[in-house]
Each structure stands twice: as C-alpha cells, then as structure tokens.
Amino acid sequence: MAHGKDIDAADWIDQDLLTREESRDRLDEEIEIERNKLKDLESVQSSEDSLTLTRRRLVAMENLRDSL
C-alpha cells in the first residue's frame, strides 16, 4: 500500500476561516444594524410580533458575540 497524499482529504489550507476577532467584529456590525432596525420599528408602532422577533434576534446575536 502506498503512503502518498490522500487527494480526497480536505485541504484546510485553502479554506477562508474567520478568527474569533473577525467574527466579533462582523457580529458587532450586524448588532448595530439590528439595533437601528429595532429603533425604527419602535418609532412607527410596528406589530408586537415584529418587535418580539427583532428583540430575540438582537439578544441571540449579543449572546453569541459574548461567547466568542
């Protein structure tokens, strides 16, 4: 049996992986967008469902960012 390179193996060198810092930075940007969206929804008396979903999404994103 030959001990050559397994050409079917994943080549992780070619993957564009984010660092934790890059992930946090991207999440911070998305959190800011979501906060602005929530402010807009609150200012125009949107449906309670829309407000609830936006708040949940914001909390989930903040929790994820804090866990990185």
Beta strands, then each sheet from edge to edge (+ up, - down):
end
